[in-house]
Amino acid sequence: MCSMRKPTASPTSFWSVGSKRATRWLFWLPIYFGILKAGAIAVPFNFRYSAEEIQYCADLAEVQVLLFGAEFIGRIESIAHKLCHGRLLIYVGDNCP
């Protein structure tokens, strides 16, 4: 049996929290929609992926442009020599390495 519960928070309360996760999500949202508007396909990678998993997914999805943020910096740098063949790597964020 399924029960319906009334939401305990209003939809706008999510935005008012000001959490780091929400801010990061809002930062990437225009980039995501820009990718779709350009007619490309966005392939999001899990932030927990190791360098080898990132390489595997990029090869499997035939990624041509890889946009990445600070959370991927160390892993991307370790495989940059393999990733950059035929791909454009774009760092998005402050303090570009």
ROSE-4610 file (N, C-alpha, C; in Angstrom, 1 decimal, always signed):
// ROSE-4610
residu = [M/M/M/C/C/C/S/S/S/M/M/M/R/R/R/K/K/K/P/P/P/T/T/T/A/A/A/S/S/S/P/P/P/T/T/T/S/S/S/F/F/F/W/W/W/S/S/S/V/V/V/G/G/G/S/S/S/K/K/K/R/R/R/A/A/A/T/T/T/R/R/R/W/W/W/L/L/L/F/F/F/W/W/W/L/L/L/P/P/P/I/I/I/Y/Y/Y/F/F/F/G/G/G/I/I/I/L/L/L/K/K/K/A/A/A/G/G/G/A/A/A/I/I/I/A/A/A/V/V/V/P/P/P/F/F/F/N/N/N/F/F/F/R/R/R/Y/Y/Y/S/S/S/A/A/A/E/E/E/E/E/E/I/I/I/Q/Q/Q/Y/Y/Y/C/C/C/A/A/A/D/D/D/L/L/L/A/A/A/E/E/E/V/V/V/Q/Q/Q/V/V/V/L/L/L/L/L/L/F/F/F/G/G/G/A/A/A/E/E/E/F/F/F/I/I/I/G/G/G/R/R/R/I/I/I/E/E/E/S/S/S/I/I/I/A/A/A/H/H/H/K/K/K/L/L/L/C/C/C/H/H/H/G/G/G/R/R/R/L/L/L/L/L/L/I/I/I/Y/Y/Y/V/V/V/G/G/G/D/D/D/N/N/N/C/C/C/P/P/P]
num = [1/1/1/2/2/2/3/3/3/4/4/4/5/5/5/6/6/6/7/7/7/8/8/8/9/9/9/10/10/10/11/11/11/12/12/12/13/13/13/14/14/14/15/15/15/16/16/16/17/17/17/18/18/18/19/19/19/20/20/20/21/21/21/22/22/22/23/23/23/24/24/24/25/25/25/26/26/26/27/27/27/28/28/28/29/29/29/30/30/30/31/31/31/32/32/32/33/33/33/34/34/34/35/35/35/36/36/36/37/37/37/38/38/38/39/39/39/40/40/40/41/41/41/42/42/42/43/43/43/44/44/44/45/45/45/46/46/46/47/47/47/48/48/48/49/49/49/50/50/50/51/51/51/52/52/52/53/53/53/54/54/54/55/55/55/56/56/56/57/57/57/58/58/58/59/59/59/60/60/60/61/61/61/62/62/62/63/63/63/64/64/64/65/65/65/66/66/66/67/67/67/68/68/68/69/69/69/70/70/70/71/71/71/72/72/72/73/73/73/74/74/74/75/75/75/76/76/76/77/77/77/78/78/78/79/79/79/80/80/80/81/81/81/82/82/82/83/83/83/84/84/84/85/85/85/86/86/86/87/87/87/88/88/88/89/89/89/90/90/90/91/91/91/92/92/92/93/93/93/94/94/94/95/95/95/96/96/96/97/97/97]
x = [+0.8/+0.0/+0.9/+0.5/+1.3/+0.6/+1.4/+0.9/+1.4/+0.6/+1.0/+1.3/+2.4/+2.8/+2.9/+2.5/+2.7/+4.1/+4.7/+6.1/+6.3/+7.4/+7.7/+8.4/+8.9/+9.6/+9.1/+9.1/+8.6/+9.7/+9.4/+10.4/+11.4/+11.1/+12.1/+13.1/+12.7/+13.6/+15.0/+14.9/+16.2/+17.1/+16.7/+17.5/+18.0/+17.2/+17.6/+18.6/+18.8/+19.8/+21.2/+21.5/+22.8/+23.9/+23.6/+24.6/+25.6/+26.8/+27.8/+27.4/+26.7/+26.3/+25.3/+24.3/+23.4/+24.0/+25.0/+25.7/+26.5/+27.1/+27.9/+26.9/+25.8/+24.8/+24.3/+24.1/+23.6/+24.7/+25.9/+27.0/+27.1/+26.9/+27.0/+25.7/+24.6/+23.3/+23.4/+23.8/+23.9/+24.8/+25.9/+26.8/+26.1/+25.4/+24.7/+23.7/+22.9/+21.9/+22.6/+23.7/+24.5/+24.9/+25.3/+25.8/+24.6/+23.4/+22.2/+21.8/+21.8/+21.4/+22.3/+23.6/+24.6/+24.3/+23.4/+23.1/+24.1/+24.8/+25.8/+25.1/+25.8/+25.2/+26.1/+25.5/+26.3/+26.4/+27.6/+27.9/+28.5/+27.7/+28.2/+29.0/+30.1/+31.0/+30.8/+30.8/+30.6/+31.9/+31.8/+32.9/+33.8/+33.3/+34.0/+34.9/+34.8/+35.5/+37.0/+37.7/+39.2/+39.7/+40.9/+41.5/+41.2/+41.4/+41.2/+39.8/+38.8/+37.4/+37.0/+37.6/+37.4/+37.9/+39.1/+39.6/+38.8/+38.3/+37.5/+36.2/+35.5/+34.2/+34.4/+35.4/+35.7/+35.9/+36.6/+36.8/+35.5/+34.8/+33.6/+32.5/+32.4/+31.4/+31.9/+33.2/+33.8/+33.7/+34.1/+34.0/+35.0/+34.5/+35.4/+35.8/+35.0/+35.3/+35.0/+36.0/+35.8/+35.9/+34.8/+34.7/+34.8/+35.7/+35.8/+36.1/+35.8/+36.0/+37.1/+37.2/+38.3/+38.4/+37.2/+37.1/+37.8/+38.0/+38.6/+40.1/+40.6/+41.9/+43.0/+43.2/+44.3/+44.2/+43.0/+42.8/+43.0/+42.5/+42.6/+44.1/+44.8/+46.3/+47.1/+46.7/+47.4/+47.2/+46.1/+45.9/+45.8/+46.2/+46.0/+46.7/+47.9/+48.7/+47.9/+47.0/+46.2/+44.9/+44.3/+43.0/+43.1/+44.2/+44.2/+44.3/+44.6/+44.7/+43.3/+43.1/+41.8/+40.7/+41.0/+40.0/+40.4/+39.4/+39.7/+39.4/+40.3/+40.1/+39.9/+38.8/+38.5/+38.3/+39.1/+38.9/+37.9/+36.9/+35.9/+36.0/+36.4/+36.5/+37.6/+37.9/+38.9/+40.2/+41.3/+42.7/+43.0/+42.9/+43.3/+44.7/+45.0/+46.4/+47.2]
y = [-1.2/+0.0/+1.2/+2.2/+3.4/+4.5/+5.3/+6.4/+7.7/+8.7/+10.1/+10.9/+11.6/+12.5/+13.9/+14.8/+16.2/+16.6/+17.3/+17.7/+18.6/+18.4/+19.2/+20.5/+20.7/+21.9/+22.4/+23.7/+24.3/+24.1/+24.1/+24.0/+25.1/+26.3/+27.3/+27.2/+26.4/+26.2/+25.5/+24.7/+24.1/+25.2/+26.2/+27.3/+28.2/+28.3/+29.2/+28.6/+27.3/+26.7/+27.2/+27.5/+28.0/+27.0/+25.7/+24.7/+24.7/+24.1/+24.1/+23.2/+22.1/+21.2/+21.9/+22.6/+23.3/+24.4/+25.1/+26.2/+25.6/+24.4/+23.8/+23.3/+22.8/+22.3/+23.5/+24.6/+25.8/+26.4/+26.2/+26.6/+25.8/+24.5/+23.7/+23.6/+24.1/+24.0/+24.8/+26.0/+26.7/+26.0/+25.4/+24.7/+23.5/+22.8/+21.6/+22.0/+23.0/+23.4/+24.0/+24.6/+25.1/+23.9/+22.8/+21.6/+21.1/+21.0/+20.5/+21.4/+22.7/+23.7/+23.6/+23.3/+23.2/+21.9/+21.0/+19.8/+18.6/+18.9/+17.8/+17.0/+16.0/+15.1/+15.3/+15.5/+15.6/+14.2/+13.9/+12.6/+12.9/+13.0/+13.3/+12.2/+12.5/+11.5/+11.6/+10.5/+10.5/+11.1/+12.0/+12.6/+11.6/+10.4/+9.3/+8.5/+8.7/+7.9/+8.1/+7.0/+7.0/+7.5/+7.8/+8.3/+7.2/+6.0/+4.9/+4.8/+5.0/+5.0/+6.2/+7.3/+8.5/+8.2/+7.7/+7.3/+6.4/+5.3/+4.3/+4.9/+5.7/+6.3/+7.3/+8.0/+9.0/+8.3/+7.1/+6.4/+5.7/+5.1/+4.4/+5.3/+6.6/+7.5/+8.3/+8.1/+8.8/+10.4/+10.8/+12.2/+13.0/+14.1/+15.0/+16.2/+16.7/+17.8/+17.4/+17.6/+17.2/+18.4/+18.8/+19.9/+19.3/+19.9/+19.4/+20.5/+20.2/+21.2/+20.7/+21.5/+21.3/+19.9/+19.3/+18.0/+16.9/+17.1/+16.2/+16.5/+17.6/+18.1/+17.0/+16.5/+15.5/+14.3/+13.8/+12.6/+12.9/+14.0/+14.4/+14.7/+15.3/+15.6/+14.3/+13.3/+12.0/+11.2/+11.5/+10.8/+11.8/+13.0/+14.0/+13.7/+13.0/+12.6/+11.6/+10.8/+9.9/+10.5/+11.4/+12.0/+13.0/+13.7/+14.9/+14.5/+13.2/+12.8/+12.9/+13.9/+14.0/+14.6/+15.1/+15.7/+17.1/+17.9/+19.2/+19.1/+19.4/+19.4/+20.9/+21.1/+22.5/+22.5/+23.2/+23.3/+24.5/+24.2/+25.2/+25.5/+26.7/+27.1/+28.1/+28.4/+29.3/+28.6/+29.4/+28.9/+27.8/+28.0/+27.1/+26.6/+25.3/+24.8/+25.1]
z = [+0.0/+0.0/+0.0/-0.8/-0.9/-0.1/+0.6/+1.4/+0.8/+0.8/+0.3/+1.6/+1.5/+2.6/+2.1/+2.9/+2.5/+2.7/+1.7/+1.8/+3.0/+3.7/+4.9/+4.6/+3.4/+3.0/+1.7/+1.6/+0.3/-0.8/-2.0/-3.1/-3.0/-2.6/-2.5/-1.4/-0.4/+0.7/+0.3/-0.7/-1.2/-1.7/-2.4/-2.9/-1.7/-0.7/+0.4/+1.3/+1.2/+2.1/+1.9/+0.6/+0.3/+0.5/+0.3/+0.5/-0.6/-0.3/-1.3/-2.5/-2.2/-3.3/-4.2/-3.6/-4.5/-5.3/-4.7/-5.4/-6.6/-6.4/-7.5/-8.6/-8.2/-9.2/-10.0/-9.4/-10.1/-11.0/-10.7/-11.5/-12.8/-12.7/-13.9/-14.8/-14.2/-15.0/-16.3/-16.3/-17.6/-18.6/-18.1/-19.0/-19.6/-18.8/-19.2/-20.3/-20.1/-21.1/-22.3/-22.2/-23.3/-24.2/-23.6/-24.3/-25.1/-24.5/-25.1/-26.3/-26.0/-27.1/-28.3/-28.1/-29.2/-30.0/-29.5/-30.2/-29.8/-28.8/-28.3/-27.2/-26.7/-25.7/-24.5/-23.3/-22.1/-21.5/-21.1/-20.5/-19.1/-18.0/-16.7/-16.1/-15.5/-14.8/-13.3/-12.7/-11.2/-10.6/-9.6/-9.0/-8.2/-8.0/-7.3/-8.2/-9.6/-10.5/-10.3/-10.5/-10.5/-11.8/-12.0/-13.2/-14.3/-14.0/-15.0/-15.4/-14.5/-14.9/-15.7/-15.5/-16.3/-17.7/-17.8/-19.1/-19.9/-19.2/-19.8/-20.3/-19.5/-19.8/-21.0/-21.0/-22.1/-23.4/-23.3/-24.5/-25.0/-24.1/-24.4/-25.0/-24.4/-24.9/-26.1/-26.5/-27.6/-27.4/-26.2/-25.8/-26.6/-27.1/-27.9/-27.1/-26.2/-25.3/-23.9/-23.0/-21.6/-20.8/-20.2/-19.2/-17.8/-17.0/-15.7/-14.7/-13.4/-12.4/-11.4/-10.4/-9.4/-8.8/-8.6/-8.0/-8.8/-10.1/-11.0/-11.3/-10.9/-11.3/-11.2/-10.0/-9.8/-10.7/-10.9/-11.7/-13.2/-13.6/-15.0/-15.3/-14.4/-14.7/-14.8/-14.0/-14.1/-15.4/-16.1/-17.4/-18.6/-18.4/-19.4/-20.7/-20.6/-21.7/-22.6/-22.0/-22.7/-23.2/-22.3/-22.6/-23.8/-23.9/-24.8/-26.3/-26.6/-28.0/-28.6/-29.5/-30.2/-29.3/-28.1/-27.3/-26.8/-26.6/-26.0/-24.5/-23.7/-22.2/-21.7/-21.1/-20.6/-19.1/-18.4/-16.9/-16.7/-15.9/-15.5/-14.0/-13.7/-12.3/-12.1/-10.8/-10.4/-10.3/-10.3/-10.1/-11.0/-12.3/-13.3/-13.2/-13.2/-13.1/-14.3]
